[in-house]
C-alpha cells in the first residue's frame, strides 16, 4: 500500500505542519493522475472533516467522466449512520436495478455484482464509516484488482477503520493549504485582502477559509468590513485545535446570515437525512408551506425568494450543490449546527434508528416535524391514544418496504401541511387522508404500486400534488379537483393515467405536467361517483382558468391530446408547451417575461389540429415562438429558452422585432400546417424536407409573414408562383426574404408570365444557389426593393432573364451587393435611379454597371470593388466617373474615381 500527502499547490505549507514519515508529497494534479491511473485498484482519500476529501473525489470523478474512461459511473454519498443495507440500496438505485420487494441485502449485493462484473466501473463512496471486514465484497462490488478491466473504487473517509476494511492499494491524505494558497482562496472569494491573523487561525483548512470568506462577503462598506473582521477575530478565539476553530467559524457563519428567514431555512435542512441530497424544489415548497417565506404569495414568487435564500447559503459556504437541482450540508457543518437546530425546534432524524422500526410515540415528542425517511417499516399505524394533531410535517420518503397505511392513521394529524410518501410501496391512500384539511404539499413520487389516487377531494388547501413516476397509476378519483382552488402544481408525468377529472376549479394552477403518459386520451365518459349518481368524467382535463395563472403545460405527443388542446376556445398567454415524442426536453418556466407562448415540438404534424381560424390565435398564440425541431438541434438551460436557429447573419437580431416567430429545423413537413404558417410573422426553414418529391412552399399561405428565411432545403426548386406574388402583394406584408444554400433552387418566380408587381418586397438576400441562371423574370416588377445581395451563385449569368431598363425594374434599389459570381455579365440596362451603394467582388465578367447621373438619379454612388475589375469596366461616358466614389477592397481611404 502506497501513501501520499497531497497539497493543493506545490508551496510551503503552514509552519506547524510536518510531513509524516513514509509519506510522499504530491501536487493536486499528481493526485488526480494517481487516482485515475489505468490499473484497477481501490483508492482511499483519508483525512479530518473539512480538508477537501470530497472535493478531491469530485475532481477525479469529473475528470473521468469528461475523458470517458469508464463504462459505468456511480457516486454514493454516505454518513455516519449509513448502514450496509442503505449503501447497497443506494448503489442499486444508481445502477437502475429494480430490487422489487427484496428484503435481504445479500440478495441485492448479488444483483449489483451481476451488473458490474463485466463492466469497467468507477465507484465513489463519499464519507464512508465502514466497520465490517471485506465490506466491498458484502456490497457486491467486484475487486478491481481481480477484475482486470481497470475499474476503480474511490473511498473518502475520516476513520482509519474504514480505510482498513476496504484494503486500499493507495492512500491519499490531502493536506492543509499553504499560507499563500489560503490568501489566494480568500481573495478569490471576497475580492480583497484581509488580516493575516485571521488567515493563520484557519490553519489552512479549506472549509474554514470558505466559511470565513462567506461571512465576510456581504459587507458593502470598508467600515463594515473592518468591524466584521474584528468580530471574526473574537469568534475564532484562542488557538486550540483545527477542529475547534472550524466549529467556531460554522457558528460565526450562521450568525452572519443576513436574515432570520435565512437562518430558519438553513436549520430546516436538518430534517433530511445526512446522506440524502435535498431537492431544491421540494425544499422551497416546504419553506413556503411552513410560513418561512411569508412574503411569497404563489409558487413562482416562492421559488424566486427561495432561490435567493439558496444562493445566500451557498455563498456563505453552509451548503453545496449536489448535482444540478439538489443540495447537501457538509457533515462537519451539520454536526455543529445540530445543537442550534434542537434549540430552534429543527430536530434531526435520529441516526440510531435509520434501519429500525421507530415508534411514533417517541418521534411525536421530538417536535412537530416527523421524519421516517429511509427506514425499514412495512406499515404506518398509530396507537389510538396517541395524538399528533400539532404535527406539521411527515416525511416517509424512501421507506421502500412500506405497503399499507392504516385507515384511521391520518385522523391523528389534523394540522399536517407536508406529507411525503415518495418511493414507498403503498397501493392506495387511506380514507383518513381526507381529514387533512390544512395539507398543502402531497408527494407521491415513484410510488410504483399506487394504482389510484382517491379521497383527496376535500383537500381544499392543497397547493402541490406530485405523483410523477407512479407507473401503475391509472386514474384520479372523479371530482378530486372540484374544490382545490389553491392547486398550483399538478404533476402526473410518467404514469399510466387514462383519464382526469375537470380542472376548471383550479384557479391558481400554473404547472400541469403530463408528459410520458401513453394512455392518456381525449374524450368523455361517465362514471358513478361515491354518491351513486352518474357524473361526467373528462378523460383529459377540461378548462384552464381564465385568470391566466398557468405558465407551464407539458404534454405527451399524442394526437388525441393535441386535438383537445387546440380545440379549446381560450388559453392564457405565456404558456410553455413541450410536445414530446421520444425525447426528454427541459425548458425554464421563467422565460415568459413578455407573455409570449413558447412551443417546442419534435414533429410538424402535431400542429395539424390547430386551425388557422382557431380563436387561440387571439389569446394564447397572440405572441409566440414555435420551434419544430428534433431534440438534437435544440438546446435549453435552467434560466432561458433557446434553440439553435438557422444561421443567417441577422436572423437573431431581427427575431426580437417580431411577436410571432416560427422555426422549422431538420424535420419533414406536411401540407396540413397552414394554421401556424398563416399566422407567423418571421418564418425560418432550415434543412426541411417534404412528403412530396418536389416541395411547393405555398408562399401564398404566408399571409402574416413579414420575413422569410430559407436554408438548405434541397426539395425546393421554385420559390414563388405568379399567383402567389399577386396574393402577397395584395396583402402587402412580406418585406424580407433570405435564401441560402439551396442546391436545387432554379427559379425565384415561375409560372405563367404576366406583368406582375411584387410591391411589398424590400430586402432580398440570395446566397449559394448554384443552379440559378438568372434571378428575376423580366415581367416581374420590384418597385420597392431597397437592398439586393447576391453571393456565391456560380451559374448566375444575368439578374433578369431578358434585357430590361433599370428605371422600370428596380426604381427604388439603394444597395446592391454582388459577390463571387464568376458568370455574371449583366445586371440591367440604363441607370438605377436610387442606387447609393454598390459592392462587387469576384465578378470578372461584369463589364457594365447601371450607375450614372440622370434627372432621376441625382445621388453620388459609393462603389467598393477590386481595382482590377474597376479598371476593366466599359463606360458609355467616361465623365460619369466624376460622380462616383470608388474604394478598393481593404483598409484604404476612399477617393473620387477621377483622382490619381
C-alpha positions in Angstrom: 0.0 0.0 0.0 1.4 3.4 -1.1 0.7 6.5 1.0 0.8 10.1 -0.3 0.3 13.6 1.1 -1.4 15.9 -1.4 -1.1 19.7 -1.4 -3.4 21.9 -3.5 -0.4 23.8 -4.7 3.2 22.9 -4.5 4.1 25.6 -2.0 5.4 25.7 1.5 2.6 24.7 3.9 1.9 26.3 7.3 4.9 26.0 9.6 3.0 23.9 12.1 2.6 21.0 9.6 5.2 18.2 9.3 5.0 15.6 6.6 4.6 12.2 8.3 7.3 9.6 7.7 6.7 7.0 4.9 4.5 9.6 3.0 5.3 11.0 -0.4 4.4 14.7 -1.0 2.5 15.2 -4.3 0.5 18.0 -6.0 -3.2 18.1 -6.8 -2.6 17.3 -10.4 -0.4 14.3 -9.4 -3.1 13.2 -7.1 -5.7 13.1 -9.9 -3.4 11.2 -12.2 -2.7 8.8 -9.3 -6.4 8.3 -8.5 -7.2 7.6 -12.2 -4.2 5.7 -13.4 -5.2 2.7 -15.6 -4.6 0.0 -13.0 -7.6 -1.5 -11.3 -7.4 -0.6 -7.6 -9.0 0.8 -4.5 -8.1 4.3 -3.6 -8.7 5.8 -0.1 -8.7 9.6 0.4 -8.4 10.0 4.2 -8.4 13.0 6.5 -10.3 15.0 9.0 -13.5 16.8 8.1 -13.2 20.0 6.1 -9.9 19.0 4.5 -11.2 18.7 0.9 -11.6 14.9 0.6 -14.9 15.2 -1.2 -13.6 18.0 -3.5 -10.7 15.7 -4.5 -13.1 12.8 -5.2 -15.4 15.0 -7.2 -12.5 16.3 -9.2 -11.4 12.8 -10.0 -15.0 11.8 -10.9 -15.5 14.7 -13.2 -12.1 14.2 -14.9 -13.0 10.6 -15.5 -16.4 11.4 -16.9 -15.0 14.1 -19.2 -12.4 11.7 -20.6 -14.9 8.8 -20.9 -12.6 6.4 -19.1 -15.2 4.1 -17.7 -18.4 2.3 -18.8 -20.3 2.9 -15.6 -20.1 5.8 -13.1 -21.5 5.6 -9.5 -21.4 8.3 -6.9 -22.8 7.4 -3.4 -23.0 9.9 -0.6 -22.9 8.3 2.9 -22.9 9.4 6.5 -22.0 8.0 9.9 -25.5 6.5 10.2 -25.5 4.8 6.8 -25.7 1.0 7.2 -24.6 -1.7 4.8 -28.1 -2.1 3.5 -28.5 1.6 3.0 -25.3 1.6 1.0 -26.3 -1.3 -1.3 -29.7 0.2 -1.9 -28.1 3.5 -3.0 -25.7 1.6 -5.3 -28.6 -0.4 -6.8 -30.6 2.9 -7.4 -27.6 4.4 -9.2 -27.4 1.4 -11.4 -31.2 1.4 -12.0 -31.5 -2.1 -10.6 -35.1 -2.8 -9.6 -34.8 -4.6 -6.3 -38.5 -5.2 -6.2 -39.6 -6.3 -2.7 -36.3 -7.9 -1.9 -35.6 -7.7 1.8 -32.2 -9.3 2.0 -29.2 -7.0 1.4 -27.2 -10.1 0.5 -29.5 -10.7 -2.5 -29.3 -7.1 -3.6 -25.5 -7.4 -3.4 -25.6 -10.4 -5.8 -27.7 -8.3 -8.2 -25.1 -5.5 -8.0 -22.2 -7.9 -8.7 -24.0 -9.4 -11.7 -24.4 -5.9 -13.1 -20.8 -4.8 -12.6 -18.8 -8.0 -13.1 -18.3 -7.4 -16.8 -18.1 -3.7 -16.8 -15.3 -1.2 -16.2 -16.7 1.0 -13.5 -15.8 3.9 -11.3 -17.4 3.8 -7.8 -17.0 6.7 -5.3 -18.1 6.1 -1.8 -18.1 9.5 -0.2 -17.8 10.0 3.6 -17.7 6.3 4.5 -17.7 5.0 8.0 -17.4 1.2 7.3 -16.5 -1.2 10.1 -17.4 -4.6 8.5 -14.5 -6.7 7.2 -14.5 -7.3 3.4 -17.1 -4.6 3.1 -16.7 -4.3 -0.7 -17.5 -8.0 -1.2 -20.5 -7.7 1.1 -21.8 -4.9 -1.1 -21.4 -6.9 -4.3 -18.5 -4.8 -5.6 -16.1 -6.8 -7.8 -12.5 -6.4 -6.7 -10.9 -4.1 -9.3 -7.5 -5.8 -8.8 -9.0 -9.2 -9.7 -11.4 -8.0 -12.4 -8.5 -6.8 -14.7 -10.7 -4.2 -16.5 -9.1 -1.1 -14.9 -12.1 -0.5 -12.7 -11.6 1.9 -9.8 -13.1 2.3 -6.3 -12.5 5.6 -4.5 -13.4 5.9 -0.8 -13.3 9.1 1.2 -13.3 8.7 5.0 -12.4 10.2 8.3 -11.7 6.9 10.0 -8.8 4.5 10.0 -11.2 1.6 10.4 -13.0 2.3 7.1 -9.6 2.6 5.4 -8.6 -0.8 6.7 -11.7 -2.7 5.8 -11.6 -1.6 2.1 -8.0 -2.8 1.7 -6.7 0.0 -0.4 -3.8 0.0 -2.9 -3.3 3.7 -2.4 -4.0 6.1 0.4 -4.0 9.8 -0.3 -4.1 12.3 2.5 -5.0 15.9 1.4 -3.0 18.4 3.4 -3.8 21.9 4.6 -3.3 24.8 2.2 -0.2 26.9 2.4 -0.4 30.5 3.7 -0.2 31.9 0.2 -2.8 29.5 -1.1 -5.1 30.5 1.7 -4.7 34.1 0.8 -5.4 33.4 -2.8 -8.5 31.5 -1.9 -9.9 34.3 0.3 -9.0 36.9 -2.3 -10.9 34.9 -4.9 -13.9 34.6 -2.7 -14.2 38.2 -1.4 -12.1 40.2 -3.8 -9.8 41.9 -1.2 -7.1 41.1 1.3 -7.8 40.5 5.0 -6.0 40.5 8.3 -3.1 37.9 8.2 -4.1 36.8 11.7 -7.5 35.6 10.5 -5.8 33.5 7.9 -3.3 32.0 10.3 -6.0 31.0 12.7 -7.8 29.0 9.9 -4.8 26.5 9.9 -5.1 26.3 6.1 -8.3 24.2 6.3 -10.3 24.8 3.1 -13.7 24.6 4.8 -12.7 27.1 7.5 -11.4 29.5 4.8 -14.7 29.1 2.8 -16.8 29.8 5.9 -14.7 32.8 6.7 -14.9 34.2 3.2 -18.7 33.6 3.2 -19.2 35.5 6.4 -17.1 38.5 5.1 -18.7 38.6 1.6 -21.9 40.6 2.3 -20.5 43.9 3.6 -20.8 46.9 1.4 -18.5 49.5 3.1 -15.0 49.4 4.3 -16.1 50.4 7.8 -18.5 47.4 8.0 -15.7 45.1 6.6 -13.3 46.2 9.4 -15.9 45.7 12.1 -16.8 42.3 10.7 -13.1 41.3 10.7 -12.9 42.3 14.4 -15.9 40.1 15.1 -14.3 37.3 13.2 -11.2 37.6 15.4 -13.4 37.3 18.5 -15.3 34.4 17.0 -12.1 32.4 16.2 -10.9 32.8 19.8 -7.6 31.4 21.0 -5.9 28.7 19.1 -6.9 25.3 20.5 -7.2 22.9 17.5 -8.1 22.8 13.9 -11.5 21.3 14.6 -12.3 23.8 17.4 -11.6 26.7 15.0 -13.8 25.1 12.3 -16.7 24.7 14.8 -16.4 28.4 15.8 -16.4 29.5 12.2 -19.5 27.5 11.5 -21.3 29.3 14.3 -19.9 32.6 13.2 -21.1 32.0 9.6 -24.5 31.1 10.8 -24.8 34.3 12.8 -23.6 36.3 9.8 -26.5 35.2 7.7 -28.4 38.4 6.6 -31.9 37.5 7.9 -33.7 35.3 10.4 -35.5 33.8 7.5 -32.2 32.6 6.0 -31.2 31.1 9.4 -34.5 29.3 9.9 -34.5 28.0 6.3 -31.0 26.7 6.8 -31.8 24.8 10.0 -34.8 23.3 8.3 -32.4 21.3 6.2 -31.5 19.2 9.3 -34.8 17.4 8.9 -33.4 15.5 6.0 -31.0 12.5 6.3 -27.3 13.5 6.3 -26.6 11.2 3.3 -29.6 12.2 1.2 -29.2 15.2 -1.3 -32.1 17.6 -0.8 -34.4 18.5 -3.7 -34.3 22.3 -4.0 -37.8 22.4 -5.5 -39.3 20.4 -2.7 -37.3 22.2 0.0 -38.6 25.6 -1.2 -42.1 24.4 -1.2 -41.8 23.2 2.3 -40.4 26.5 3.4 -43.4 28.2 1.9 -45.9 25.9 3.5 -44.4 26.3 6.9 -44.6 30.1 6.6 -40.8 30.7 6.4 -41.2 32.6 3.2 -44.1 34.7 4.3 -43.9 37.3 1.6 -44.4 34.7 -1.2 -47.9 34.8 -2.4 -47.7 32.0 -5.0 -45.5 29.2 -6.2 -43.4 31.3 -8.7 -42.8 34.0 -6.1 -41.9 31.4 -3.5 -39.5 29.8 -6.0 -37.8 33.2 -6.7 -37.5 34.0 -3.0 -36.4 30.5 -2.1 -33.6 30.5 -4.8 -32.4 33.8 -3.3 -32.0 32.1 0.1 -30.4 29.1 -1.5 -27.8 31.3 -3.2 -27.1 33.1 0.1 -26.5 29.8 1.9 -24.2 28.7 -1.0 -22.3 32.0 -0.9 -21.8 31.6 2.9 -20.4 28.1 2.3 -23.1 26.4 4.6 -24.4 24.2 1.9 -23.1 23.0 -1.5 -24.6 21.7 -4.7 -25.0 18.0 -5.2 -25.9 17.7 -8.9 -28.0 20.3 -10.7 -31.0 20.6 -8.5 -30.1 19.2 -5.1 -28.1 20.5 -2.2 -26.2 18.9 0.7 -24.9 20.1 4.0 -21.3 19.3 4.9 -21.1 16.7 7.7 -18.9 19.0 9.9 -21.4 21.9 9.5 -24.3 19.5 10.2 -22.7 18.2 13.4 -22.0 21.8 14.5 -25.5 23.3 13.9 -27.4 20.3 15.2 -27.5 21.9 18.7 -28.7 25.2 17.2 -31.4 23.2 15.4 -32.6 21.5 18.6 -32.8 24.9 20.3 -35.0 26.2 17.5 -37.2 23.1 17.0 -35.4 21.7 14.0 -34.5 18.2 15.1 -32.6 15.8 13.1 -33.8 12.3 12.2 -32.5 10.1 15.0 -29.4 8.4 13.5 -29.5 5.3 15.6 -33.0 4.5 14.1 -32.2 4.7 10.4 -32.8 1.0 9.9 -35.1 0.2 12.7 -38.8 0.3 13.3 -39.4 3.7 15.1 -42.2 4.2 17.5 -44.3 7.2 16.8 -44.7 7.8 20.5 -41.0 8.6 20.6 -40.9 10.7 17.4 -44.0 12.7 18.3 -42.3 14.0 21.4 -39.4 15.4 19.4 -41.3 18.2 17.7 -43.9 19.0 15.1 -41.9 17.6 12.2 -41.6 13.8 12.0 -39.1 12.1 9.6 -39.1 8.4 8.8 -37.1 8.7 5.7 -35.1 5.6 4.6 -36.3 3.4 7.5 -37.5 -0.2 7.4 -41.2 -0.1 8.1 -44.0 -2.1 6.4 -47.0 -0.2 7.7 -47.9 3.2 9.1 -50.1 2.9 12.1 -50.6 4.6 15.4 -51.8 3.8 18.9 -55.4 5.0 19.3 -54.4 7.0 22.3 -51.6 8.9 20.6 -52.5 12.4 19.4 -50.2 14.0 16.7 -52.7 16.8 16.0 -50.0 19.6 16.0 -47.6 17.7 13.7 -47.0 19.8 10.6 -44.7 17.6 8.6 -44.4 13.9 8.0 -41.6 12.6 5.8 -41.7 8.9 4.9 -39.7 9.2 1.6 -37.7 6.1 0.8 -39.4 3.8 3.2 -39.3 1.2 0.5 -40.9 -1.7 2.4 -44.0 0.3 3.5 -47.0 -1.2 1.7 -50.0 0.0 3.8 -51.3 2.9 5.8 -53.9 2.1 8.4 -57.3 3.5 7.5 -57.5 5.7 10.6 -53.9 6.8 10.6 -54.4 10.4 9.4 -57.2 11.1 11.9 -54.5 11.9 14.3 -52.8 14.6 12.1 -55.3 17.4 11.9 -52.7 20.2 11.2 -50.5 18.3 8.8 -49.2 20.6 6.0 -46.5 18.5 4.3 -46.8 14.8 3.5 -44.1 12.9 1.6 -44.8 9.3 0.8 -42.5 9.1 -2.2 -40.6 5.9 -3.1 -42.8 3.7 -0.9 -44.8 0.6 -1.9 -48.3 1.9 -1.0 -51.1 0.6 -3.2 -53.8 3.1 -2.2 -54.4 6.1 0.1 -56.4 5.6 3.3 -59.8 7.3 3.6 -58.5 9.2 6.6 -56.3 11.4 4.3 -59.5 13.3 3.5 -59.3 14.8 7.0 -56.0 16.6 6.3 -57.8 20.0 5.8 -54.5 22.0 6.0 -52.4 19.8 3.7 -50.5 21.9 1.2 -48.0 19.5 -0.3 -48.6 15.9 -1.2 -45.7 14.0 -2.7 -46.2 10.5 -4.1 -43.2 10.4 -6.4 -42.2 7.0 -7.6 -44.9 5.0 -5.7 -44.8 2.3 -8.3 -47.6 0.2 -6.8 -50.1 3.0 -6.4 -53.0 2.5 -8.9 -55.5 5.2 -8.0 -55.5 8.5 -6.2 -58.6 8.9 -4.1 -60.1 10.5 -1.0 -58.4 13.9 -1.7 -61.4 15.8 -2.9 -61.7 17.6 0.5 -58.1 18.9 0.5 -59.1 22.5 -0.4 -55.7 24.0 0.6 -53.6 21.6 -1.4 -51.1 23.6 -3.5 -48.9 20.9 -5.0 -49.7 17.3 -5.9 -46.7 15.4 -7.4 -47.3 11.8 -8.4 -44.8 11.6 -11.2 -43.2 8.2 -11.8 -46.2 6.2 -10.3 -46.1 3.8 -13.3 -49.2 1.9 -12.1 -51.4 4.9 -11.5 -54.4 4.7 -13.9 -56.8 7.4 -12.6 -57.6 10.1 -10.1 -61.0 9.8 -8.4 -63.8 11.7 -10.0 -64.3 15.2 -8.6 -60.9 15.3 -6.8 -60.1 18.8 -8.0 -63.6 20.4 -7.8 -62.7 22.2 -4.5 -58.9 22.7 -5.0 -58.9 26.4 -5.7 -55.3 26.7 -4.4 -53.8 24.0 -6.5 -50.7 25.4 -8.3 -48.8 22.4 -9.5 -50.1 19.1 -10.7 -47.5 16.6 -11.9 -48.7 13.2 -13.2 -45.9 12.6 -15.7 -44.6 9.1 -16.3 -47.9 7.5 -15.1 -50.4 5.2 -16.7 -53.2 7.7 -16.2 -56.1 7.2 -18.6 -58.4 10.0 -17.5 -58.6 13.0 -15.3 -61.4 15.0 -13.7 -62.0 18.6 -14.6 -59.5 21.2 -13.5 -61.9 24.1 -14.0 -61.9 25.0 -10.3 -58.1 25.2 -10.1 -57.9 28.9 -10.4 -54.2 29.1 -9.3 -52.9 26.3 -11.5 -49.6 27.3 -13.1 -47.9 23.9 -13.9 -49.7 21.0 -15.5 -47.2 18.2 -16.2 -48.5 15.2 -18.1 -45.6 14.1 -20.3 -44.9 10.4 -20.8 -48.5 9.4 -20.1 -49.0 7.0 -23.1 -52.6 6.0 -22.1 -53.9 9.5 -21.6 -56.5 10.3 -24.3 -59.2 12.9 -25.0 -62.9 12.2 -25.0 -65.6 11.9 -22.3 -67.2 9.1 -20.4 -69.4 8.9 -17.4 -68.5 7.3 -14.1 -70.6 6.7 -10.9 -69.1 8.6 -8.0 -69.3 7.7 -4.3 -72.8 9.4 -4.1 -74.2 6.8 -6.6 -75.0 9.2 -9.4 -73.6 9.5 -12.9 -71.0 12.2 -13.3 -69.4 13.5 -16.5 -65.8 12.3 -16.4 -63.4 14.0 -18.8 -60.6 11.7 -20.0 -58.4 14.8 -20.4 -58.7 17.8 -18.1 -61.1 20.3 -19.4 -60.6 24.1 -18.9 -57.8 26.2 -17.7 -58.7 29.2 -15.6 -59.1 32.5 -17.4 -57.2 34.0 -14.5 -54.1 33.2 -16.6 -52.1 31.5 -13.9 -51.0 28.5 -16.0 -47.4 29.0 -17.2 -46.1 25.6 -17.8 -48.0 22.9 -19.7 -46.2 19.7 -20.6 -47.9 17.0 -22.6 -47.1 13.8 -24.4 -47.0 13.9 -28.2 -50.4 12.1 -28.5 -52.6 13.3 -31.4 -55.7 13.0 -29.2 -54.3 15.2 -26.5 -53.4 17.9 -29.0 -56.8 17.7 -30.7 -58.2 18.6 -27.3 -55.8 21.4 -26.6 -56.1 23.1 -30.0 -59.8 22.7 -30.0 -60.2 24.9 -26.9 -61.6 28.4 -27.2 -59.3 30.1 -24.8 -55.9 29.6 -23.1 -53.8 32.1 -21.3 -50.8 33.8 -22.9 -47.3 33.0 -21.9 -47.6 29.2 -21.8 -44.7 26.8 -22.3 -45.7 23.9 -24.4 -43.4 20.8 -24.7 -44.8 18.4 -27.3 -42.7 15.3 -26.7 -42.0 12.4 -28.9 -39.3 10.1 -27.7 -37.1 12.9 -26.4 -36.9 14.5 -23.0 -36.6 18.3 -23.1 -36.5 20.8 -20.3 -37.5 24.4 -20.7 -37.3 27.1 -18.0 -40.5 28.3 -16.5 -39.2 31.8 -16.2 -38.8 32.6 -19.9 -42.2 34.1 -20.5 -41.4 37.7 -19.4 -43.2 39.2 -22.4 -46.3 37.0 -22.2 -45.0 35.1 -25.3 -46.1 31.5 -25.6 -43.1 29.1 -26.3 -43.6 25.8 -28.1 -41.1 23.1 -28.8 -42.3 20.2 -31.0 -40.3 17.3 -32.5 -42.7 16.9 -35.4 -44.6 19.3 -37.6 -47.8 17.2 -37.9 -48.6 17.8 -34.2 -49.9 21.3 -35.4 -52.4 19.8 -37.8 -55.3 20.2 -35.4 -54.5 23.9 -34.9 -56.8 25.5 -37.5 -56.0 28.9 -38.9 -59.4 30.2 -37.7 -58.9 29.0 -34.2 -59.7 31.6 -31.5 -56.4 30.6 -29.8 -54.6 32.9 -32.2 -56.3 35.8 -30.4 -55.3 34.8 -26.9 -52.7 32.1 -26.2 -50.9 32.4 -29.5 -51.2 36.2 -29.8 -47.4 36.2 -29.3 -45.4 33.0 -29.9 -42.1 31.4 -30.5 -42.6 28.0 -32.1 -39.7 25.6 -32.7 -40.3 22.4 -34.7 -37.1 20.5 -34.4 -35.6 17.2 -33.3 -34.1 17.4 -29.8 -30.6 17.1 -31.1 -31.0 20.5 -32.8 -32.4 22.2 -29.7 -30.7 23.4 -26.5 -32.2 24.6 -23.3 -30.9 25.9 -20.0 -32.4 26.3 -16.4 -32.9 30.0 -17.0 -33.7 30.6 -20.7 -35.4 29.2 -23.7 -33.0 28.8 -26.7 -32.9 26.8 -29.8 -30.2 26.5 -32.5 -31.7 28.8 -35.1 -31.0 29.0 -38.8 -27.5 30.5 -39.1 -28.3 33.7 -41.1 -26.3 36.7 -40.4 -29.1 38.8 -38.9 -32.0 36.4 -38.0 -31.2 36.6 -34.3 -31.0 40.4 -34.3 -34.3 40.6 -36.2 -36.2 38.0 -34.3 -36.8 40.3 -31.3 -38.7 42.7 -33.6 -41.4 40.0 -34.3 -44.2 38.9 -31.9 -44.8 35.6 -33.9 -41.6 33.6 -34.7 -41.8 30.1 -36.3 -38.6 28.0 -36.7 -38.8 24.7 -38.6 -35.4 22.8 -38.5 -34.4 19.4 -39.9 -37.9 17.8 -40.0 -40.3 16.6 -42.7 -43.4 18.8 -43.0 -46.8 18.1 -44.5 -49.2 20.4 -46.3 -51.5 20.5 -43.3 -49.9 23.1 -41.1 -51.5 26.1 -42.7 -52.6 27.3 -39.3 -49.2 28.3 -38.0 -47.8 29.2 -41.4 -50.6 31.8 -41.9 -50.0 33.5 -38.6 -46.2 33.6 -38.2 -44.5 36.9 -38.9 -41.0 35.6 -39.1 -40.6 32.1 -40.6 -37.3 30.2 -40.7 -36.9 27.0 -42.6 -33.7 25.0 -42.2 -32.9 21.6 -43.7 -36.7 21.0 -44.2 -38.0 18.2 -46.4 -41.5 17.5 -47.7 -43.6 14.3 -48.1 -43.8 15.3 -51.8 -40.8 14.6 -54.1 -40.7 18.3 -55.0 -41.6 20.7 -52.2 -44.0 23.5 -53.0 -43.6 26.2 -50.4 -47.1 27.6 -50.9 -45.9 31.1 -50.1 -49.4 32.4 -50.8 -50.5 30.9 -47.5 -47.9 33.0 -45.6 -50.4 35.8 -45.2 -48.9 37.3 -42.0 -45.2 36.8 -42.8 -43.0 39.9 -42.8 -39.8 38.0 -43.1 -38.9 34.6 -44.7 -35.6 32.8 -44.1 -34.8 29.6 -46.0 -31.7 27.5 -45.9 -30.6 24.1 -47.1 -33.9 22.8 -48.4 -32.9 20.5 -51.4 -36.5 19.7 -52.5 -37.3 23.3 -53.2 -36.8 24.1 -56.9 -39.0 27.2 -57.2 -39.7 29.8 -54.5 -42.8 31.6 -55.8 -45.6 31.2 -58.3 -47.0 34.1 -60.2 -50.4 33.9 -58.5 -48.7 33.8 -55.1 -46.9 37.0 -55.9 -50.2 38.6 -56.6 -51.6 37.4 -53.2 -48.5 38.6 -51.3 -48.5 42.0 -53.0 -52.2 42.4 -52.2 -51.6 41.6 -48.5 -48.5 43.8 -48.5 -46.6 42.3 -45.6 -43.7 40.2 -46.8 -40.8 42.6 -46.9 -37.7 40.4 -46.3 -36.6 37.2 -48.0 -33.3 35.4 -47.2 -32.3 32.4 -49.2 -29.1 30.4 -48.6 -27.5 27.0 -49.6 -30.3 26.0 -51.9 -28.6 23.4 -54.2 -31.7 22.7 -56.4 -33.3 26.2 -56.5 -33.6 27.1 -60.2 -36.2 29.8 -60.1 -37.1 32.7 -57.9 -40.5 33.0 -59.5 -42.1 30.6 -62.1 -45.4 30.1 -63.8 -47.5 31.8 -66.5 -45.6 35.0 -67.1 -47.8 38.1 -67.0 -46.9 41.6 -65.9 -46.7 41.4 -62.1 -45.5 43.8 -59.4 -44.0 42.4 -56.2 -44.6 45.7 -54.5 -44.2 44.6 -50.8 -40.7 43.1 -51.1 -38.0 45.5 -49.7 -34.9 43.3 -49.0 -33.7 40.2 -50.8 -30.6 38.1 -50.0 -29.6 35.1 -52.2 -26.6 33.0 -51.2 -25.1 29.8 -52.5 -27.7 28.8 -55.1 -25.6 27.0 -57.8 -28.5 26.2 -60.2 -29.7 29.8 -60.7 -29.0 31.1 -64.3 -31.0 34.3 -63.7 -32.8 35.7 -60.7 -35.9 37.6 -61.9 -38.1 37.2 -64.9 -38.3 40.4 -66.9 -42.1 40.6 -66.4 -41.6 40.9 -62.6 -41.5 44.5 -61.2 -39.9 45.2 -57.9 -40.8 48.9 -57.3 -39.9 49.0 -53.6 -36.9 46.7 -53.4 -34.3 48.6 -51.5 -31.4 46.1 -51.0 -30.4 43.2 -53.1 -27.5 40.8 -52.1 -26.4 38.0 -54.4 -23.5 35.8 -53.4 -21.8 32.6 -54.4 -24.2 31.7 -57.2 -21.7 30.0 -59.6 -24.1 29.7 -62.6 -25.8 33.1 -62.4 -25.4 34.9 -65.7 -27.9 37.7 -65.5 -30.0 39.3 -62.8 -33.0 39.4 -65.2 -33.7 36.8 -67.9 -34.1 39.4 -70.6 -32.8 43.0 -71.1 -34.8 45.5 -69.1 -34.4 49.1 -68.1 -33.3 49.7 -64.5 -35.8 52.6 -64.1 -38.6 50.2 -64.8 -37.4 47.1 -63.0 -35.7 48.4 -59.8 -36.6 52.0 -59.3 -36.2 52.0 -55.5 -33.0 49.9 -55.2 -30.5 51.7 -52.9 -28.0 48.9 -52.0 -26.6 46.2 -54.4 -24.0 43.6 -53.4 -22.6 41.1 -55.9 -20.1 38.6 -54.5 -18.3 35.7 -56.2 -20.5 35.5 -59.3 -18.0 34.4 -62.0 -20.5 34.1 -64.8 -22.4 37.3 -64.2 -22.3 39.6 -67.2 -25.4 41.8 -67.0 -27.4 43.4 -64.2 -29.9 45.5 -66.2 -29.9 48.4 -68.7 -30.0 52.1 -68.0 -29.2 53.7 -64.6 -30.6 52.6 -61.3 -32.1 55.9 -60.1 -31.9 55.4 -56.4 -28.6 53.4 -56.0 -26.3 54.7 -53.3 -24.1 51.7 -52.5 -22.6 49.1 -54.9 -20.2 46.3 -53.7 -18.7 43.9 -56.2 -16.2 41.1 -55.6 -15.3 38.2 -57.8 -17.4 39.2 -60.8 -14.7 39.3 -63.6 -17.2 39.1 -66.5 -19.3 42.1 -65.3 -18.1 44.9 -67.7 -21.1 47.3 -67.3 -22.7 48.6 -64.3 -26.1 50.6 -64.2 -24.8 53.7 -62.5 -24.7 57.3 -63.5 -26.3 60.7 -63.1 -29.6 61.5 -64.6 -32.6 63.6 -63.8 -34.0 60.6 -61.8 -30.6 59.8 -60.2 -29.0 62.9 -58.6 -27.0 60.9 -56.0 -23.4 60.1 -55.6 -22.9 56.4 -55.8 -20.4 54.8 -53.5 -18.7 51.7 -55.1 -16.5 49.2 -53.4 -14.7 46.6 -55.6 -11.4 45.2 -56.8 -9.1 47.7 -58.5 -8.5 45.4 -61.5 -12.3 45.0 -62.0 -12.8 48.7 -61.8 -10.1 49.4 -64.4 -11.6 46.9 -66.8 -15.1 48.4 -66.8 -16.6 49.7 -70.1 -18.2 53.2 -69.9 -20.5 54.8 -72.4 -19.4 58.1 -70.9 -16.1 58.4 -69.0 -17.4 61.6 -67.4 -19.7 59.6 -65.3 -16.8 58.5 -63.1 -16.6 62.1 -61.7 -19.9 61.4 -59.8 -18.8 58.0 -58.4 -17.0 57.4 -55.1 -14.8 54.3 -55.6 -12.8 52.4 -53.0 -10.9 49.2 -53.5 -11.4 46.3 -51.0 -9.2 46.7 -48.0 -8.3 49.3 -45.4 -8.0 52.1 -47.9 -9.0 55.8 -47.7 -12.0 56.5 -50.1 -11.2 58.7 -53.0 -13.0 60.1 -56.0 -12.7 57.9 -59.1 -11.1 60.7 -61.1 -8.3 61.2 -58.6 -4.8 59.7 -59.4 
